Amino acid sequence: MARLLTCFLDLNLTERLSEIKAPTCVVVGERDVLKPREFAQLIADAIPNAELHLIP
């Protein structure tokens, strides 16, 4: 489990998000502790025409 979490933390595909051409909906929970709203906003901003939805 620790190895999986380490790999997850080391993986960064942010620079490739602009390559996504499919309609994209980014969803984040208001109290998400693993990846807070700021991260979801970065993802939505990087994907052309993506929508961001916040779940209360």
mmCIF file of the N, C-alpha and C atoms, coordinates in Angstrom:
data_MODEL
# 
_entry.id   MODEL 
# 
loop_
_atom_site.group_PDB 
_atom_site.id 
_atom_site.type_symbol 
_atom_site.label_atom_id 
_atom_site.label_alt_id 
_atom_site.label_comp_id 
_atom_site.label_asym_id 
_atom_site.label_entity_id 
_atom_site.label_seq_id 
_atom_site.pdbx_PDB_ins_code 
_atom_site.Cartn_x 
_atom_site.Cartn_y 
_atom_site.Cartn_z 
_atom_site.occupancy 
_atom_site.B_iso_or_equiv 
_atom_site.pdbx_formal_charge 
_atom_site.auth_seq_id 
_atom_site.auth_comp_id 
_atom_site.auth_asym_id 
_atom_site.auth_atom_id 
_atom_site.pdbx_PDB_model_num 
ATOM 1   N N  . MET A 1 1  ? 0.827   -1.185 0.000   1.00 0.00 ? 1  MET A N  1 
ATOM 2   C CA . MET A 1 1  ? 0.000   0.000  0.000   1.00 0.00 ? 1  MET A CA 1 
ATOM 3   C C  . MET A 1 1  ? 0.875   1.254  0.000   1.00 0.00 ? 1  MET A C  1 
ATOM 4   N N  . ALA A 1 2  ? 1.935   1.249  0.781   1.00 0.00 ? 2  ALA A N  1 
ATOM 5   C CA . ALA A 1 2  ? 2.822   2.403  0.844   1.00 0.00 ? 2  ALA A CA 1 
ATOM 6   C C  . ALA A 1 2  ? 3.448   2.680  -0.518  1.00 0.00 ? 2  ALA A C  1 
ATOM 7   N N  . ARG A 1 3  ? 3.830   1.642  -1.227  1.00 0.00 ? 3  ARG A N  1 
ATOM 8   C CA . ARG A 1 3  ? 4.424   1.808  -2.562  1.00 0.00 ? 3  ARG A CA 1 
ATOM 9   C C  . ARG A 1 3  ? 3.410   2.427  -3.531  1.00 0.00 ? 3  ARG A C  1 
ATOM 10  N N  . LEU A 1 4  ? 2.186   1.973  -3.460  1.00 0.00 ? 4  LEU A N  1 
ATOM 11  C CA . LEU A 1 4  ? 1.133   2.524  -4.311  1.00 0.00 ? 4  LEU A CA 1 
ATOM 12  C C  . LEU A 1 4  ? 0.936   4.010  -4.036  1.00 0.00 ? 4  LEU A C  1 
ATOM 13  N N  . LEU A 1 5  ? 0.901   4.389  -2.795  1.00 0.00 ? 5  LEU A N  1 
ATOM 14  C CA . LEU A 1 5  ? 0.730   5.794  -2.437  1.00 0.00 ? 5  LEU A CA 1 
ATOM 15  C C  . LEU A 1 5  ? 1.916   6.634  -2.885  1.00 0.00 ? 5  LEU A C  1 
ATOM 16  N N  . THR A 1 6  ? 3.106   6.091  -2.763  1.00 0.00 ? 6  THR A N  1 
ATOM 17  C CA . THR A 1 6  ? 4.305   6.799  -3.215  1.00 0.00 ? 6  THR A CA 1 
ATOM 18  C C  . THR A 1 6  ? 4.247   7.023  -4.725  1.00 0.00 ? 6  THR A C  1 
ATOM 19  N N  . CYS A 1 7  ? 3.861   6.004  -5.461  1.00 0.00 ? 7  CYS A N  1 
ATOM 20  C CA . CYS A 1 7  ? 3.735   6.137  -6.921  1.00 0.00 ? 7  CYS A CA 1 
ATOM 21  C C  . CYS A 1 7  ? 2.688   7.189  -7.272  1.00 0.00 ? 7  CYS A C  1 
ATOM 22  N N  . PHE A 1 8  ? 1.600   7.189  -6.553  1.00 0.00 ? 8  PHE A N  1 
ATOM 23  C CA . PHE A 1 8  ? 0.533   8.165  -6.784  1.00 0.00 ? 8  PHE A CA 1 
ATOM 24  C C  . PHE A 1 8  ? 1.048   9.581  -6.558  1.00 0.00 ? 8  PHE A C  1 
ATOM 25  N N  . LEU A 1 9  ? 1.836   9.777  -5.528  1.00 0.00 ? 9  LEU A N  1 
ATOM 26  C CA . LEU A 1 9  ? 2.364   11.103 -5.228  1.00 0.00 ? 9  LEU A CA 1 
ATOM 27  C C  . LEU A 1 9  ? 3.403   11.553 -6.253  1.00 0.00 ? 9  LEU A C  1 
ATOM 28  N N  . ASP A 1 10 ? 4.130   10.604 -6.814  1.00 0.00 ? 10 ASP A N  1 
ATOM 29  C CA . ASP A 1 10 ? 5.184   10.921 -7.783  1.00 0.00 ? 10 ASP A CA 1 
ATOM 30  C C  . ASP A 1 10 ? 4.649   11.138 -9.200  1.00 0.00 ? 10 ASP A C  1 
ATOM 31  N N  . LEU A 1 11 ? 3.427   10.701 -9.471  1.00 0.00 ? 11 LEU A N  1 
ATOM 32  C CA . LEU A 1 11 ? 2.853   10.803 -10.808 1.00 0.00 ? 11 LEU A CA 1 
ATOM 33  C C  . LEU A 1 11 ? 2.328   12.214 -11.044 1.00 0.00 ? 11 LEU A C  1 
ATOM 34  N N  . ASN A 1 12 ? 2.801   12.857 -12.090 1.00 0.00 ? 12 ASN A N  1 
ATOM 35  C CA . ASN A 1 12 ? 2.344   14.198 -12.427 1.00 0.00 ? 12 ASN A CA 1 
ATOM 36  C C  . ASN A 1 12 ? 2.116   14.277 -13.934 1.00 0.00 ? 12 ASN A C  1 
ATOM 37  N N  . LEU A 1 13 ? 0.855   14.278 -14.325 1.00 0.00 ? 13 LEU A N  1 
ATOM 38  C CA . LEU A 1 13 ? 0.492   14.355 -15.738 1.00 0.00 ? 13 LEU A CA 1 
ATOM 39  C C  . LEU A 1 13 ? -0.110  15.708 -16.096 1.00 0.00 ? 13 LEU A C  1 
ATOM 40  N N  . THR A 1 14 ? 0.042   16.680 -15.223 1.00 0.00 ? 14 THR A N  1 
ATOM 41  C CA . THR A 1 14 ? -0.569  17.993 -15.408 1.00 0.00 ? 14 THR A CA 1 
ATOM 42  C C  . THR A 1 14 ? -0.204  18.607 -16.755 1.00 0.00 ? 14 THR A C  1 
ATOM 43  N N  . GLU A 1 15 ? 1.047   18.493 -17.148 1.00 0.00 ? 15 GLU A N  1 
ATOM 44  C CA . GLU A 1 15 ? 1.493   19.106 -18.398 1.00 0.00 ? 15 GLU A CA 1 
ATOM 45  C C  . GLU A 1 15 ? 0.828   18.503 -19.625 1.00 0.00 ? 15 GLU A C  1 
ATOM 46  N N  . ARG A 1 16 ? 0.251   17.316 -19.490 1.00 0.00 ? 16 ARG A N  1 
ATOM 47  C CA . ARG A 1 16 ? -0.385  16.648 -20.637 1.00 0.00 ? 16 ARG A CA 1 
ATOM 48  C C  . ARG A 1 16 ? -1.897  16.842 -20.671 1.00 0.00 ? 16 ARG A C  1 
ATOM 49  N N  . LEU A 1 17 ? -2.461  17.504 -19.671 1.00 0.00 ? 17 LEU A N  1 
ATOM 50  C CA . LEU A 1 17 ? -3.909  17.667 -19.613 1.00 0.00 ? 17 LEU A CA 1 
ATOM 51  C C  . LEU A 1 17 ? -4.459  18.419 -20.818 1.00 0.00 ? 17 LEU A C  1 
ATOM 52  N N  . SER A 1 18 ? -3.703  19.324 -21.358 1.00 0.00 ? 18 SER A N  1 
ATOM 53  C CA . SER A 1 18 ? -4.175  20.101 -22.509 1.00 0.00 ? 18 SER A CA 1 
ATOM 54  C C  . SER A 1 18 ? -4.378  19.234 -23.751 1.00 0.00 ? 18 SER A C  1 
ATOM 55  N N  . GLU A 1 19 ? -3.845  18.010 -23.726 1.00 0.00 ? 19 GLU A N  1 
ATOM 56  C CA . GLU A 1 19 ? -4.012  17.088 -24.851 1.00 0.00 ? 19 GLU A CA 1 
ATOM 57  C C  . GLU A 1 19 ? -5.380  16.427 -24.876 1.00 0.00 ? 19 GLU A C  1 
ATOM 58  N N  . ILE A 1 20 ? -6.117  16.518 -23.788 1.00 0.00 ? 20 ILE A N  1 
ATOM 59  C CA . ILE A 1 20 ? -7.437  15.886 -23.705 1.00 0.00 ? 20 ILE A CA 1 
ATOM 60  C C  . ILE A 1 20 ? -8.400  16.635 -24.612 1.00 0.00 ? 20 ILE A C  1 
ATOM 61  N N  . LYS A 1 21 ? -9.036  15.909 -25.495 1.00 0.00 ? 21 LYS A N  1 
ATOM 62  C CA . LYS A 1 21 ? -9.964  16.503 -26.462 1.00 0.00 ? 21 LYS A CA 1 
ATOM 63  C C  . LYS A 1 21 ? -11.419 16.131 -26.180 1.00 0.00 ? 21 LYS A C  1 
ATOM 64  N N  . ALA A 1 22 ? -11.640 15.156 -25.346 1.00 0.00 ? 22 ALA A N  1 
ATOM 65  C CA . ALA A 1 22 ? -12.998 14.702 -25.035 1.00 0.00 ? 22 ALA A CA 1 
ATOM 66  C C  . ALA A 1 22 ? -13.669 15.663 -24.056 1.00 0.00 ? 22 ALA A C  1 
ATOM 67  N N  . PRO A 1 23 ? -14.998 15.774 -24.128 1.00 0.00 ? 23 PRO A N  1 
ATOM 68  C CA . PRO A 1 23 ? -15.700 16.577 -23.127 1.00 0.00 ? 23 PRO A CA 1 
ATOM 69  C C  . PRO A 1 23 ? -15.344 16.064 -21.730 1.00 0.00 ? 23 PRO A C  1 
ATOM 70  N N  . THR A 1 24 ? -15.039 16.974 -20.825 1.00 0.00 ? 24 THR A N  1 
ATOM 71  C CA . THR A 1 24 ? -14.538 16.576 -19.515 1.00 0.00 ? 24 THR A CA 1 
ATOM 72  C C  . THR A 1 24 ? -15.282 17.286 -18.402 1.00 0.00 ? 24 THR A C  1 
ATOM 73  N N  . CYS A 1 25 ? -15.682 16.513 -17.417 1.00 0.00 ? 25 CYS A N  1 
ATOM 74  C CA . CYS A 1 25 ? -16.337 17.041 -16.227 1.00 0.00 ? 25 CYS A CA 1 
ATOM 75  C C  . CYS A 1 25 ? -15.456 16.680 -15.030 1.00 0.00 ? 25 CYS A C  1 
ATOM 76  N N  . VAL A 1 26 ? -14.960 17.691 -14.351 1.00 0.00 ? 26 VAL A N  1 
ATOM 77  C CA . VAL A 1 26 ? -14.123 17.491 -13.173 1.00 0.00 ? 26 VAL A CA 1 
ATOM 78  C C  . VAL A 1 26 ? -15.021 17.697 -11.956 1.00 0.00 ? 26 VAL A C  1 
ATOM 79  N N  . VAL A 1 27 ? -15.057 16.710 -11.074 1.00 0.00 ? 27 VAL A N  1 
ATOM 80  C CA . VAL A 1 27 ? -15.924 16.761 -9.904  1.00 0.00 ? 27 VAL A CA 1 
ATOM 81  C C  . VAL A 1 27 ? -15.063 16.674 -8.654  1.00 0.00 ? 27 VAL A C  1 
ATOM 82  N N  . VAL A 1 28 ? -15.352 17.523 -7.681  1.00 0.00 ? 28 VAL A N  1 
ATOM 83  C CA . VAL A 1 28 ? -14.610 17.500 -6.421  1.00 0.00 ? 28 VAL A CA 1 
ATOM 84  C C  . VAL A 1 28 ? -15.577 17.734 -5.272  1.00 0.00 ? 28 VAL A C  1 
ATOM 85  N N  . GLY A 1 29 ? -15.315 17.058 -4.177  1.00 0.00 ? 29 GLY A N  1 
ATOM 86  C CA . GLY A 1 29 ? -16.108 17.273 -2.969  1.00 0.00 ? 29 GLY A CA 1 
ATOM 87  C C  . GLY A 1 29 ? -15.603 18.490 -2.214  1.00 0.00 ? 29 GLY A C  1 
ATOM 88  N N  . GLU A 1 30 ? -16.524 19.227 -1.648  1.00 0.00 ? 30 GLU A N  1 
ATOM 89  C CA . GLU A 1 30 ? -16.179 20.454 -0.924  1.00 0.00 ? 30 GLU A CA 1 
ATOM 90  C C  . GLU A 1 30 ? -15.169 20.204 0.193   1.00 0.00 ? 30 GLU A C  1 
ATOM 91  N N  . ARG A 1 31 ? -15.231 19.028 0.808   1.00 0.00 ? 31 ARG A N  1 
ATOM 92  C CA . ARG A 1 31 ? -14.320 18.713 1.917   1.00 0.00 ? 31 ARG A CA 1 
ATOM 93  C C  . ARG A 1 31 ? -13.346 17.589 1.572   1.00 0.00 ? 31 ARG A C  1 
ATOM 94  N N  . ASP A 1 32 ? -13.019 17.462 0.312   1.00 0.00 ? 32 ASP A N  1 
ATOM 95  C CA . ASP A 1 32 ? -12.076 16.430 -0.127  1.00 0.00 ? 32 ASP A CA 1 
ATOM 96  C C  . ASP A 1 32 ? -10.713 16.700 0.508   1.00 0.00 ? 32 ASP A C  1 
ATOM 97  N N  . VAL A 1 33 ? -10.180 15.716 1.213   1.00 0.00 ? 33 VAL A N  1 
ATOM 98  C CA . VAL A 1 33 ? -8.899  15.905 1.893   1.00 0.00 ? 33 VAL A CA 1 
ATOM 99  C C  . VAL A 1 33 ? -7.715  15.369 1.076   1.00 0.00 ? 33 VAL A C  1 
ATOM 100 N N  . LEU A 1 34 ? -7.957  14.452 0.155   1.00 0.00 ? 34 LEU A N  1 
ATOM 101 C CA . LEU A 1 34 ? -6.867  13.923 -0.661  1.00 0.00 ? 34 LEU A CA 1 
ATOM 102 C C  . LEU A 1 34 ? -6.443  14.904 -1.740  1.00 0.00 ? 34 LEU A C  1 
ATOM 103 N N  . LYS A 1 35 ? -7.385  15.442 -2.453  1.00 0.00 ? 35 LYS A N  1 
ATOM 104 C CA . LYS A 1 35 ? -7.119  16.420 -3.513  1.00 0.00 ? 35 LYS A CA 1 
ATOM 105 C C  . LYS A 1 35 ? -8.163  17.528 -3.387  1.00 0.00 ? 35 LYS A C  1 
ATOM 106 N N  . PRO A 1 36 ? -7.835  18.572 -2.668  1.00 0.00 ? 36 PRO A N  1 
ATOM 107 C CA . PRO A 1 36 ? -8.792  19.658 -2.442  1.00 0.00 ? 36 PRO A CA 1 
ATOM 108 C C  . PRO A 1 36 ? -9.199  20.390 -3.725  1.00 0.00 ? 36 PRO A C  1 
ATOM 109 N N  . ARG A 1 37 ? -10.156 21.281 -3.569  1.00 0.00 ? 37 ARG A N  1 
ATOM 110 C CA . ARG A 1 37 ? -10.721 22.007 -4.696  1.00 0.00 ? 37 ARG A CA 1 
ATOM 111 C C  . ARG A 1 37 ? -9.652  22.694 -5.553  1.00 0.00 ? 37 ARG A C  1 
ATOM 112 N N  . GLU A 1 38 ? -8.596  23.191 -4.954  1.00 0.00 ? 38 GLU A N  1 
ATOM 113 C CA . GLU A 1 38 ? -7.552  23.879 -5.701  1.00 0.00 ? 38 GLU A CA 1 
ATOM 114 C C  . GLU A 1 38 ? -6.951  22.993 -6.786  1.00 0.00 ? 38 GLU A C  1 
ATOM 115 N N  . PHE A 1 39 ? -6.770  21.713 -6.473  1.00 0.00 ? 39 PHE A N  1 
ATOM 116 C CA . PHE A 1 39 ? -6.224  20.776 -7.453  1.00 0.00 ? 39 PHE A CA 1 
ATOM 117 C C  . PHE A 1 39 ? -7.222  20.525 -8.570  1.00 0.00 ? 39 PHE A C  1 
ATOM 118 N N  . ALA A 1 40 ? -8.487  20.374 -8.213  1.00 0.00 ? 40 ALA A N  1 
ATOM 119 C CA . ALA A 1 40 ? -9.518  20.174 -9.229  1.00 0.00 ? 40 ALA A CA 1 
ATOM 120 C C  . ALA A 1 40 ? -9.598  21.382 -10.152 1.00 0.00 ? 40 ALA A C  1 
ATOM 121 N N  . GLN A 1 41 ? -9.437  22.565 -9.595  1.00 0.00 ? 41 GLN A N  1 
ATOM 122 C CA . GLN A 1 41 ? -9.472  23.788 -10.404 1.00 0.00 ? 41 GLN A CA 1 
ATOM 123 C C  . GLN A 1 41 ? -8.292  23.815 -11.382 1.00 0.00 ? 41 GLN A C  1 
ATOM 124 N N  . LEU A 1 42 ? -7.122  23.409 -10.929 1.00 0.00 ? 42 LEU A N  1 
ATOM 125 C CA . LEU A 1 42 ? -5.947  23.342 -11.813 1.00 0.00 ? 42 LEU A CA 1 
ATOM 126 C C  . LEU A 1 42 ? -6.198  22.387 -12.982 1.00 0.00 ? 42 LEU A C  1 
ATOM 127 N N  . ILE A 1 43 ? -6.802  21.258 -12.674 1.00 0.00 ? 43 ILE A N  1 
ATOM 128 C CA . ILE A 1 43 ? -7.096  20.269 -13.707 1.00 0.00 ? 43 ILE A CA 1 
ATOM 129 C C  . ILE A 1 43 ? -8.110  20.828 -14.698 1.00 0.00 ? 43 ILE A C  1 
ATOM 130 N N  . ALA A 1 44 ? -9.195  21.389 -14.185 1.00 0.00 ? 44 ALA A N  1 
ATOM 131 C CA . ALA A 1 44 ? -10.229 21.942 -15.061 1.00 0.00 ? 44 ALA A CA 1 
ATOM 132 C C  . ALA A 1 44 ? -9.688  23.076 -15.921 1.00 0.00 ? 44 ALA A C  1 
ATOM 133 N N  . ASP A 1 45 ? -8.831  23.891 -15.359 1.00 0.00 ? 45 ASP A N  1 
ATOM 134 C CA . ASP A 1 45 ? -8.246  24.999 -16.117 1.00 0.00 ? 45 ASP A CA 1 
ATOM 135 C C  . ASP A 1 45 ? -7.313  24.520 -17.226 1.00 0.00 ? 45 ASP A C  1 
ATOM 136 N N  . ALA A 1 46 ? -6.690  23.377 -17.021 1.00 0.00 ? 46 ALA A N  1 
ATOM 137 C CA . ALA A 1 46 ? -5.710  22.865 -17.986 1.00 0.00 ? 46 ALA A CA 1 
ATOM 138 C C  . ALA A 1 46 ? -6.346  22.097 -19.139 1.00 0.00 ? 46 ALA A C  1 
ATOM 139 N N  . ILE A 1 47 ? -7.571  21.614 -18.945 1.00 0.00 ? 47 ILE A N  1 
ATOM 140 C CA . ILE A 1 47 ? -8.249  20.844 -19.988 1.00 0.00 ? 47 ILE A CA 1 
ATOM 141 C C  . ILE A 1 47 ? -9.172  21.779 -20.768 1.00 0.00 ? 47 ILE A C  1 
ATOM 142 N N  . PRO A 1 48 ? -8.987  21.877 -22.071 1.00 0.00 ? 48 PRO A N  1 
ATOM 143 C CA . PRO A 1 48 ? -9.835  22.764 -22.866 1.00 0.00 ? 48 PRO A CA 1 
ATOM 144 C C  . PRO A 1 48 ? -11.329 22.459 -22.694 1.00 0.00 ? 48 PRO A C  1 
ATOM 145 N N  . ASN A 1 49 ? -12.096 23.481 -22.380 1.00 0.00 ? 49 ASN A N  1 
ATOM 146 C CA . ASN A 1 49 ? -13.559 23.394 -22.261 1.00 0.00 ? 49 ASN A CA 1 
ATOM 147 C C  . ASN A 1 49 ? -14.046 22.462 -21.148 1.00 0.00 ? 49 ASN A C  1 
ATOM 148 N N  . ALA A 1 50 ? -13.218 22.169 -20.172 1.00 0.00 ? 50 ALA A N  1 
ATOM 149 C CA . ALA A 1 50 ? -13.652 21.306 -19.061 1.00 0.00 ? 50 ALA A CA 1 
ATOM 150 C C  . ALA A 1 50 ? -14.612 22.061 -18.152 1.00 0.00 ? 50 ALA A C  1 
ATOM 151 N N  . GLU A 1 51 ? -15.502 21.314 -17.526 1.00 0.00 ? 51 GLU A N  1 
ATOM 152 C CA . GLU A 1 51 ? -16.421 21.875 -16.541 1.00 0.00 ? 51 GLU A CA 1 
ATOM 153 C C  . GLU A 1 51 ? -15.989 21.406 -15.163 1.00 0.00 ? 51 GLU A C  1 
ATOM 154 N N  . LEU A 1 52 ? -16.075 22.282 -14.180 1.00 0.00 ? 52 LEU A N  1 
ATOM 155 C CA . LEU A 1 52 ? -15.762 21.930 -12.792 1.00 0.00 ? 52 LEU A CA 1 
ATOM 156 C C  . LEU A 1 52 ? -17.040 21.990 -11.981 1.00 0.00 ? 52 LEU A C  1 
ATOM 157 N N  . HIS A 1 53 ? -17.310 20.923 -11.229 1.00 0.00 ? 53 HIS A N  1 
ATOM 158 C CA . HIS A 1 53 ? -18.496 20.857 -10.380 1.00 0.00 ? 53 HIS A CA 1 
ATOM 159 C C  . HIS A 1 53 ? -18.075 20.539 -8.949  1.00 0.00 ? 53 HIS A C  1 
ATOM 160 N N  . LEU A 1 54 ? -18.544 21.344 -8.032  1.00 0.00 ? 54 LEU A N  1 
ATOM 161 C CA . LEU A 1 54 ? -18.248 21.185 -6.609  1.00 0.00 ? 54 LEU A CA 1 
ATOM 162 C C  . LEU A 1 54 ? -19.430 20.507 -5.933  1.00 0.00 ? 54 LEU A C  1 
ATOM 163 N N  . ILE A 1 55 ? -19.159 19.407 -5.259  1.00 0.00 ? 55 ILE A N  1 
ATOM 164 C CA . ILE A 1 55 ? -20.206 18.685 -4.519  1.00 0.00 ? 55 ILE A CA 1 
ATOM 165 C C  . ILE A 1 55 ? -20.151 19.134 -3.071  1.00 0.00 ? 55 ILE A C  1 
ATOM 166 N N  . PRO A 1 56 ? -21.256 19.725 -2.571  1.00 0.00 ? 56 PRO A N  1 
ATOM 167 C CA . PRO A 1 56 ? -21.242 20.184 -1.150  1.00 0.00 ? 56 PRO A CA 1 
ATOM 168 C C  . PRO A 1 56 ? -21.070 19.034 -0.171  1.00 0.00 ? 56 PRO A C  1 
# 
